[in-house]
Amino acid sequence: MPHKHALTFKTLCHVDGQWLHSASGNSIAVHNPATRQVIGHVPMLEHEQIVAAVDAAQRAFGAWRARSLEERATLLRRWAELILDHQEELARILSEEQGKSLVEARGEIAYAASFIPWFAEEARRLYGQTIPSHIPGAHLGTVKEPVGVCALLTPWNFPSAMITRKAAAALAAGCTVVVKPAHETPFSALALAQLAEEAGFPAGVFNVVIGEPQMTMETLVRDSRVRSVSFTGSTRVGKLVLQAAAQDVKKVALELGGNAPFIVCADADLELAVKVAVAAKFQTSGQDCCAANRIMVQRPLYPAFVARFAEAVRALRVGPAMVGGEEMPVDVGPLMHQGAFDATCTRVEDAIHKGARCLVGGEGHALGGWFYQPTVLVDVSPQMRIYQEENFAPIAGVMPFDTLDEAVAMANDTEYGLAAYICSNRLDQVYPLIRRLDHAMVAVNGVKFTGHPIPFGGMKASGLGREGGSEGFEPFIETKYFCLHHQGQL
């Protein structure tokens, strides 16, 4: 019986323009985290098939890089158009395999599509330079060259956008790609491959492989023909990717974990601060590397903020994105798997045991399964796991501070350095705070800050390199210098 999204719901890997089964016949079940029911199976490719994907990308590279920028841009724009044409189908596939609400899923599809025309156009500005010569009779300059085959390793929390943010830059620059999506959310990646094929991408330019995770990662990263690796995921796995890539001195971009501080100054607009904090913490059910994990409120505003924040969190609607194919009006969906649910329970118990007060939630939701109640823990201290660790869950830790120096010290008291948030109406406070925070992206008085024109990435254990913006090309290009001597010059 065909799937209701038969046009874009693909259950085979995509290599060299072909849809592949596993050579061994092995497959893995994919579950809807809201129902824990199987929504489909995907093949688990063998080592030789992963190598064959690199073979295909390597064969396709020469012709793809030789195409004019306009030809590549035309195909990329057509891909983006098709993604938007199929936005509802793609959003429903994403919700089924990831669990986020349809509102958030539609937003992710639009977000994913936005990177593609941006990089198609921005590639026109991959300028070289003419360098004033210090060598008599020589002409000096640089050109930008695509690195070659790129491995793109993507996570389950944003299974469409994390592919296009990487692939659009690589493809526009003239590279070919092998995408390894998370095995929890493969169908979004395979749908993108179907639409890339429909857009007219040549065979081997855009490949999607799924296999045993460690084997697949190591096969791709250790292949000497793969010249760039872009990974989004945990810091633990990112370090392993970096170690493996070092064997061939590949280019590496890592977008890793976060432990974002949210600093609410005493002069902040209370209602705005609460609204922004709820959005920054609970979108994607808190399963977001940019989620506001540690909410720090200056003491004069602390009691009022805690009361209003708890009230707002208590009003959040929890549930599945769809029931019987019909959209549900929900704000918070399930956690991704049992491991995430168990870790959330443990972190909350640890915080309460060490003195935190639970104002809202604090346990599994009445819906059962992997649904967890949106939770507010106050009077959080540095000894607690929810302060120290990245919390991929709908649990918010709130704590007071007295001085801005104290807030900065607390905010920087983490190995991570991805996102940070500030709420304040005083520019004389805000700008110094931005400069003092050891976090690569800072949002002030708002939750939205990502997008195609901005350099997304982290400091410290949150990663290397940037995605989006003109900086997003860096993992996929090399600067080639030339020195052209005039005839007869030594």
C-alpha positions as CSV (number, residue, x, y, z in Angstrom):
1,M,0.0,0.0,0.0
2,P,1.6,3.3,-1.0
3,H,2.5,5.8,1.7
4,K,0.3,8.9,1.9
5,H,3.3,11.0,0.9
6,A,4.3,8.6,-1.9
7,L,5.8,11.4,-4.0
8,T,8.5,12.3,-1.5
9,F,8.5,9.4,1.0
10,K,11.4,7.3,-0.1
11,T,12.6,4.2,1.7
12,L,15.8,3.5,-0.2
13,C,19.2,5.2,-0.1
14,H,20.2,7.4,-3.1
15,V,23.7,6.8,-4.7
16,D,24.8,7.8,-8.1
17,G,21.3,8.6,-9.2
18,Q,20.0,5.2,-8.2
19,W,17.7,4.1,-5.3
20,L,19.5,1.3,-3.4
21,H,18.7,-1.5,-1.0
22,S,21.3,-2.8,1.4
23,A,23.6,-5.4,-0.2
24,S,23.0,-7.6,2.9
25,G,19.3,-7.0,3.1
26,N,19.7,-5.3,6.5
27,S,17.3,-2.5,7.4
28,I,16.3,-0.4,10.4
29,A,12.9,0.6,11.6
30,V,12.1,4.3,12.0
31,H,9.6,5.3,14.7
32,N,7.3,8.2,15.2
33,P,8.4,9.5,18.6
34,A,4.9,10.6,19.5
35,T,3.3,7.2,19.0
36,R,6.5,5.0,19.1
37,Q,5.0,3.2,16.1
38,V,7.1,2.2,13.1
39,I,6.5,4.5,10.1
40,G,8.9,2.8,7.7
41,H,12.2,1.0,7.2
42,V,15.4,2.1,5.5
43,P,18.3,0.0,4.3
44,M,21.5,-0.1,6.3
45,L,24.1,0.0,3.6
46,E,27.3,-2.0,3.9
47,H,30.8,-0.6,3.9
48,E,31.3,-1.2,0.2
49,Q,28.2,0.7,-0.6
50,I,29.3,3.7,1.4
51,V,32.6,3.6,-0.6
52,A,30.6,3.4,-3.8
53,A,28.8,6.6,-2.8
54,V,32.2,8.3,-2.5
55,D,33.2,6.8,-5.9
56,A,30.1,8.3,-7.4
57,A,30.7,11.7,-5.9
58,Q,34.3,11.7,-7.1
59,R,33.3,10.8,-10.6
60,A,30.7,13.5,-10.7
61,F,33.0,16.2,-9.3
62,G,34.9,17.1,-12.4
63,A,31.9,17.7,-14.6
64,W,30.0,19.5,-11.8
65,R,32.8,22.0,-11.0
66,A,33.2,22.6,-14.7
67,R,29.6,23.7,-15.1
68,S,29.1,27.4,-15.2
69,L,28.0,29.1,-12.0
70,E,24.7,30.0,-13.7
71,E,24.0,26.4,-14.6
72,R,24.6,25.2,-11.0
73,A,22.6,28.1,-9.7
74,T,19.7,27.3,-12.0
75,L,19.5,23.7,-10.7
76,L,19.8,24.9,-7.1
77,R,17.0,27.4,-7.5
78,R,14.8,24.7,-9.0
79,W,15.6,22.5,-6.0
80,A,14.5,25.2,-3.6
81,E,11.3,25.8,-5.6
82,L,10.4,22.1,-5.5
83,I,11.0,22.0,-1.7
84,L,8.6,24.9,-1.3
85,D,6.1,23.3,-3.7
86,H,6.1,20.2,-1.5
87,Q,6.3,22.1,1.8
88,E,3.2,20.5,3.4
89,E,4.3,16.9,2.4
90,L,7.8,17.5,3.7
91,A,6.5,19.0,6.9
92,R,4.3,16.1,7.6
93,I,7.2,13.6,6.9
94,L,9.4,15.7,9.3
95,S,6.7,15.7,12.0
96,E,6.2,12.0,11.7
97,E,9.8,11.1,12.1
98,Q,11.0,13.9,14.4
99,G,7.9,14.7,16.5
100,K,7.8,18.5,16.3
101,S,4.6,20.3,15.7
102,L,3.4,21.0,12.1
103,V,3.8,24.7,12.7
104,E,7.5,24.2,13.5
105,A,7.9,21.6,10.8
106,R,6.5,24.0,8.1
107,G,8.8,26.6,9.4
108,E,11.8,24.3,9.2
109,I,11.0,23.5,5.5
110,A,10.9,27.2,4.6
111,Y,14.1,27.7,6.6
112,A,15.7,24.8,4.8
113,A,14.7,26.1,1.4
114,S,16.0,29.6,2.1
115,F,19.7,28.6,2.2
116,I,19.6,27.3,-1.4
117,P,19.0,30.4,-3.4
118,W,21.1,32.4,-1.0
119,F,24.2,30.3,-1.7
120,A,23.4,30.0,-5.4
121,E,23.5,33.8,-5.6
122,E,26.3,34.4,-3.1
123,A,28.6,32.1,-5.1
124,R,28.8,34.9,-7.6
125,R,31.0,36.7,-5.0
126,L,33.6,34.0,-4.5
127,Y,36.1,36.4,-5.8
128,G,39.8,35.9,-6.1
129,Q,42.2,38.8,-5.7
130,T,44.9,40.6,-7.7
131,I,47.8,41.1,-5.4
132,P,50.2,44.0,-6.0
133,S,53.4,42.3,-6.9
134,H,56.6,42.4,-4.9
135,I,58.4,40.3,-7.6
136,P,59.5,42.2,-10.6
137,G,57.8,41.1,-13.8
138,A,55.3,38.8,-12.1
139,H,51.5,38.9,-11.8
140,L,50.1,37.6,-8.5
141,G,46.6,36.6,-7.6
142,T,44.2,34.1,-6.0
143,V,41.3,32.1,-7.2
144,K,38.7,30.2,-5.1
145,E,38.5,26.4,-5.9
146,P,36.0,23.8,-4.7
147,V,37.7,21.3,-2.4
148,G,36.0,18.2,-4.0
149,V,33.9,15.5,-2.4
150,C,32.3,16.6,0.9
151,A,30.8,14.4,3.6
152,L,27.8,16.0,5.4
153,L,26.9,14.4,8.7
154,T,23.5,15.8,10.0
155,P,21.4,15.4,13.2
156,W,17.8,14.4,13.9
157,N,16.6,17.6,15.5
158,F,16.6,19.7,12.3
159,P,16.6,16.9,9.7
160,S,16.0,19.1,6.6
161,A,17.6,22.4,7.4
162,M,20.9,21.0,8.6
163,I,21.3,19.3,5.2
164,T,20.5,22.3,3.0
165,R,22.6,24.7,5.0
166,K,25.6,22.6,4.3
167,A,24.7,21.2,0.9
168,A,23.7,24.5,-0.7
169,A,27.1,26.0,0.1
170,A,29.0,23.0,-1.1
171,L,27.1,22.5,-4.3
172,A,27.1,26.2,-5.2
173,A,30.9,26.2,-4.8
174,G,31.2,23.3,-7.2
175,C,31.6,20.4,-4.7
176,T,29.7,17.1,-4.7
177,V,28.3,15.7,-1.5
178,V,27.5,12.5,0.4
179,V,24.9,13.1,3.1
180,K,24.7,10.8,6.1
181,P,21.5,11.8,8.0
182,A,20.7,10.6,11.5
183,H,19.1,7.1,11.3
184,E,16.3,8.4,13.5
185,T,15.2,10.8,10.8
186,P,16.2,9.5,7.3
187,F,13.0,10.2,5.4
188,S,13.5,14.0,5.3
189,A,16.9,13.5,3.8
190,L,15.7,11.0,1.2
191,A,12.8,13.3,0.2
192,L,15.4,16.0,-0.4
193,A,17.3,13.6,-2.6
194,Q,14.1,12.8,-4.6
195,L,13.5,16.5,-5.2
196,A,17.2,17.1,-6.1
197,E,16.8,14.4,-8.7
198,E,13.6,15.9,-10.0
199,A,15.4,19.3,-10.2
200,G,17.9,17.8,-12.6
201,F,21.0,17.2,-10.4
202,P,23.4,14.9,-12.3
203,A,24.0,11.5,-10.9
204,G,26.6,11.4,-8.1
205,V,26.3,15.1,-7.2
206,F,23.9,14.6,-4.2
207,N,24.0,11.2,-2.5
208,V,22.3,10.1,0.7
209,V,23.5,7.0,2.6
210,I,22.4,5.3,5.8
211,G,24.3,2.6,7.6
212,E,25.5,1.6,11.0
213,P,26.4,5.0,12.4
214,Q,30.0,4.6,13.5
215,M,31.0,2.5,10.4
216,T,29.3,5.0,8.1
217,M,31.0,8.0,9.7
218,E,34.4,6.4,9.8
219,T,34.1,5.2,6.2
220,L,33.3,8.6,4.9
221,V,35.7,10.6,7.1
222,R,38.7,8.3,6.6
223,D,38.3,8.1,2.8
224,S,41.1,10.2,1.4
225,R,39.0,11.3,-1.5
226,V,36.6,13.1,0.9
227,R,38.3,16.5,1.3
228,S,35.8,18.2,3.6
229,V,33.6,17.0,6.5
230,S,30.8,19.1,7.9
231,F,29.2,17.7,11.1
232,T,26.4,18.8,13.3
233,G,25.8,16.8,16.5
234,S,27.2,16.2,20.0
235,T,30.5,17.5,21.1
236,R,31.5,13.9,22.0
237,V,31.0,12.7,18.5
238,G,32.4,15.9,17.0
239,K,35.7,15.2,18.7
240,L,35.8,11.7,17.1
241,V,35.0,13.2,13.7
242,L,37.9,15.7,14.1
243,Q,40.3,12.9,15.1
244,A,39.4,10.8,12.1
245,A,39.6,13.8,9.7
246,A,43.0,14.6,11.0
247,Q,44.5,11.5,9.3
248,D,44.2,13.2,5.9
249,V,44.2,16.8,7.2
250,K,40.8,17.4,5.8
251,K,38.8,20.6,6.1
252,V,36.4,20.3,9.0
253,A,33.3,22.3,10.1
254,L,31.8,21.3,13.4
255,E,28.5,22.6,14.8
256,L,28.3,21.0,18.2
257,G,26.5,21.3,21.6
258,G,25.5,24.3,23.5
259,N,24.5,25.4,27.0
260,A,23.0,28.8,26.3
261,P,22.7,31.4,29.0
262,F,19.7,33.8,29.0
263,I,20.5,37.0,30.9
264,V,17.6,39.1,32.1
265,C,18.7,42.5,33.4
266,A,16.7,44.4,36.0
267,D,15.7,47.0,33.5
268,A,14.2,44.4,31.0
269,D,10.6,44.5,29.9
270,L,9.2,41.7,32.0
271,E,6.5,40.5,29.5
272,L,9.0,40.5,26.7
273,A,11.6,38.7,28.7
274,V,9.1,35.9,29.6
275,K,7.9,35.6,26.0
276,V,11.4,35.4,24.6
277,A,12.5,32.9,27.3
278,V,9.6,30.5,26.6
279,A,10.3,30.5,22.9
280,A,14.1,30.2,23.4
281,K,13.7,27.3,25.7
282,F,10.8,25.2,24.5
283,Q,10.8,25.3,20.7
284,T,11.6,21.9,19.2
285,S,10.6,20.5,22.7
286,G,13.9,22.0,24.0
287,Q,15.9,19.7,21.7
288,D,17.9,22.5,20.2
289,C,21.6,23.3,20.6
290,C,20.6,27.0,20.9
291,A,18.0,26.4,23.6
292,A,18.2,28.7,26.6
293,N,19.3,26.2,29.3
294,R,20.4,28.6,32.1
295,I,18.0,31.5,32.6
296,M,19.7,34.1,34.8
297,V,17.6,36.9,36.2
298,Q,18.8,40.0,38.1
299,R,17.6,39.8,41.6
300,P,15.2,42.8,41.6
301,L,13.2,41.2,38.8
302,Y,13.6,37.6,39.9
303,P,10.4,37.0,41.9
304,A,8.2,38.6,39.2
305,F,9.9,36.8,36.4
306,V,9.7,33.4,38.0
307,A,6.0,33.8,38.7
308,R,5.2,35.0,35.1
309,F,7.5,32.4,33.5
310,A,6.0,29.5,35.4
311,E,2.5,30.7,34.4
312,A,3.5,30.9,30.7
313,V,5.1,27.5,30.8
314,R,2.1,25.9,32.5
315,A,0.0,27.1,29.6
316,L,2.1,25.3,27.0
317,R,0.1,22.6,25.1
318,V,1.8,19.1,24.9
319,G,0.9,16.4,22.4
320,P,1.5,14.8,19.1
321,A,1.7,16.9,15.9
322,M,-1.0,14.8,14.3
323,V,-3.8,12.5,15.3
324,G,-5.4,10.5,12.5
325,G,-3.7,12.7,10.0
326,E,-5.2,15.8,11.5
327,E,-3.1,18.6,12.8
328,M,-3.1,19.2,16.5
329,P,-2.7,22.6,18.2
330,V,0.4,21.8,20.2
331,D,3.5,23.7,21.5
332,V,5.6,20.9,22.8
333,G,6.0,17.4,21.3
334,P,7.7,14.3,22.6
335,L,11.4,13.7,23.3
336,M,13.2,11.8,20.5
337,H,13.8,8.4,22.2
338,Q,13.9,6.6,25.5
339,G,17.5,7.6,26.2
340,A,16.5,11.3,26.0
341,F,13.5,10.7,28.3
342,D,15.6,8.8,30.9
343,A,18.3,11.5,30.9
344,T,15.7,14.2,31.4
345,C,14.2,12.4,34.4
346,T,17.7,11.9,35.9
347,R,18.6,15.6,35.5
348,V,15.4,16.8,37.1
349,E,15.8,14.4,40.0
350,D,19.4,15.6,40.5
351,A,18.4,19.3,40.6
352,I,15.6,18.7,43.1
353,H,17.8,16.6,45.3
354,K,20.4,19.4,45.3
355,G,17.9,22.1,46.3
356,A,16.1,23.3,43.2
357,R,12.4,24.0,43.5
358,C,10.1,22.6,40.9
359,L,7.3,25.1,40.0
360,V,5.9,23.4,36.9
361,G,6.1,19.9,35.6
362,G,8.9,17.7,36.9
363,E,7.8,14.4,35.5
364,G,6.6,12.4,32.5
365,H,3.5,13.7,30.9
366,A,0.1,12.0,31.4
367,L,0.2,11.1,27.7
368,G,2.9,8.6,28.5
369,G,5.6,7.4,26.1
370,W,8.4,10.0,25.5
371,F,6.3,13.0,26.4
372,Y,7.7,15.0,29.3
373,Q,6.0,17.9,31.1
374,P,7.4,21.4,30.3
375,T,9.3,22.0,33.5
376,V,10.5,25.1,35.5
377,L,13.1,24.6,38.1
378,V,14.2,27.6,40.1
379,D,17.0,28.5,42.5
380,V,19.3,26.4,40.3
381,S,23.0,26.3,41.3
382,P,26.2,25.3,39.5
383,Q,26.4,22.0,41.3
384,M,23.4,20.7,39.4
385,R,23.6,18.7,36.1
386,I,21.0,21.0,34.5
387,Y,23.4,23.9,35.0
388,Q,26.5,22.0,33.8
389,E,25.1,20.0,30.9
390,E,23.3,20.6,27.6
391,N,19.7,19.8,28.3
392,F,18.0,18.5,25.2
393,A,14.6,18.6,26.8
394,P,11.7,20.9,27.9
395,I,13.2,21.7,31.2
396,A,14.3,25.2,32.2
397,G,16.6,26.1,35.0
398,V,16.2,29.6,36.5
399,M,18.6,31.3,38.9
400,P,19.2,34.9,40.3
401,F,22.2,37.1,40.0
402,D,23.2,40.4,41.5
403,T,25.8,42.1,39.4
404,L,26.5,41.9,35.6
405,D,30.0,40.7,36.4
406,E,28.4,37.8,38.2
407,A,26.1,37.1,35.3
408,V,29.0,37.1,32.8
409,A,31.0,34.7,35.0
410,M,28.0,32.4,35.2
411,A,27.3,32.6,31.5
412,N,30.9,31.8,30.6
413,D,31.1,29.0,33.2
414,T,30.7,26.2,30.6
415,E,32.8,24.4,28.0
416,Y,30.2,25.4,25.4
417,G,30.1,28.7,23.5
418,L,27.3,28.6,20.9
419,A,24.3,30.9,21.6
420,A,23.5,33.4,24.3
421,Y,20.5,35.7,25.0
422,I,20.2,39.1,26.7
423,C,17.1,41.0,27.7
424,S,17.8,44.7,28.5
425,N,16.7,48.1,27.4
426,R,20.0,49.8,28.1
427,L,22.4,49.9,25.2
428,D,25.2,50.9,27.5
429,Q,24.8,47.5,29.2
430,V,24.0,45.4,26.1
431,Y,27.0,46.1,23.9
432,P,29.6,45.5,26.7
433,L,27.7,42.3,27.6
434,I,27.8,41.1,24.0
435,R,31.6,41.6,23.9
436,R,32.2,39.8,27.2
437,L,30.2,36.7,26.5
438,D,32.3,33.7,25.3
439,H,29.5,32.7,23.0
440,A,29.6,33.0,19.2
441,M,26.0,34.2,18.7
442,V,24.1,36.7,20.9
443,A,20.4,37.6,20.6
444,V,19.1,40.7,22.3
445,N,15.4,41.2,23.2
446,G,14.3,38.5,20.8
447,V,14.5,34.8,20.0
448,K,15.0,34.7,16.3
449,F,18.6,35.2,15.1
450,T,19.4,32.4,12.7
451,G,18.9,32.5,8.9
452,H,20.7,32.2,5.6
453,P,22.7,35.5,5.7
454,I,24.2,35.0,9.2
455,P,27.4,33.1,10.2
456,F,26.1,30.3,12.4
457,G,28.6,28.5,14.6
458,G,30.2,28.2,18.0
459,M,33.3,28.8,20.1
460,K,35.1,26.5,22.5
461,A,33.5,23.0,22.6
462,S,30.6,24.2,20.5
463,G,32.5,23.9,17.3
464,L,34.7,25.1,14.5
465,G,33.8,27.2,11.4
466,R,30.6,28.8,10.4
467,E,27.5,27.8,8.4
468,G,25.4,30.4,6.5
469,G,26.4,33.8,5.4
470,S,29.4,34.3,3.2
471,E,31.5,32.4,5.8
472,G,29.4,29.3,5.0
473,F,31.6,28.6,1.9
474,E,34.8,28.3,3.9
475,P,34.6,24.6,4.6
476,F,34.1,23.9,0.9
477,I,36.6,26.1,-0.9
478,E,40.4,26.5,-1.0
479,T,42.2,29.7,-1.8
480,K,44.7,29.0,-4.6
481,Y,47.5,31.5,-5.1
482,F,49.4,31.9,-8.3
483,C,52.5,33.8,-9.4
484,L,52.6,34.3,-13.1
485,H,56.1,35.4,-14.3
486,H,56.3,37.2,-17.6
487,Q,58.2,35.4,-20.3
488,G,61.9,35.4,-19.8
489,Q,61.8,36.2,-16.0
490,L,63.5,33.9,-13.5
